Each structure stands twice: as structure tokens, then as C-alpha cells.
Amino acid sequence: MLKQNEVVHLDSDQLEKLFEQLGEAGAEDVVCRALEELAVRLTHAERCWREGGHADMRKSTRSLVAIAEQIGMNTLARVAMDVIVCVDRGDQIAVAATLTRLIRIGESSLSEIWDLQGLTL
């Protein structure tokens, strides 16, 4: 089995701006809520795909973009946009491939930011 592993880079400048603007407690609250929302929306997008709800999957994936960008997850945002492009083109094979990549990048990004911030569940 082919094991796919991509290195995820977070935009630390974006996180620093967030902490400067909101202070430590405020920024940690925003980051934690964003992480929860990302996890929910990734799960929802995958479920919609399995159930054939492409419009709902697109909507859920679209909402990932702004959340990911807010906390410096630019790779995740870019891959989410790739999924949207594939949905808009009606290319189901590409949707399956890019959605799988989105989920993989999402999981790596969530782990990376938790590690970076030293946050605990």
C-alpha cells in the first residue's frame, strides 16, 4: 500500500498577528474554536461525499477556506479550494482524490497546530 505523507507548514506570521491582535487568551480561544470547526467540517465534507451530497460537501469545504486562512493553515485552504474547483468542474474522480488529500492535510495540519501551540484537548 502506498503511504502518502505530506509536510504541512503553518504560517506562523498569521498566528503571531492573531496573538498580537487578540492577546494570548483571546487568540488561543479563536484557535481552539477554529480547530474544532475545521475538524467538524472535514468530517462533514467526507460524510457528504460518501452520501452523494456534493452541494453540501462543496459548502462545507468552502467554509474551511476562511477558517484555515485565519489561523495560518494556507496549505489546507489551498487544497480546499482545489476540491471546490473539482466539484465545480464535475470531475468526480478528481473530487475523490483531492478530498482524500484535503482530509490527509487537514489531519496533519490539526496535529501540527496543536503541537505548535502546546494545546491539549
C-alpha angles and dihedrals in degrees: 000000000000111000113209118205126171127185112237120211120197122209099243090183089062091050091048090052090051091051092047092050099043105024123237099292094044094046093047089052092051092046093049093049091046091051091050091049092048092052092048094047094046090052091046093049091051092048091049090051092052091048095046096248096141096162091053091044090053092049093049092046092048091055089054091065098066093040093050093047091050092062099036101262095136096156091054090049092049094049091047088055089050089056091051092051090052092049091049090051091050092234102149095182091053090046091054092049097045094043089053089050090047091055092047092048090044093055092047092046093050091050092046096052092046089053093045094052095038088232124161130207 
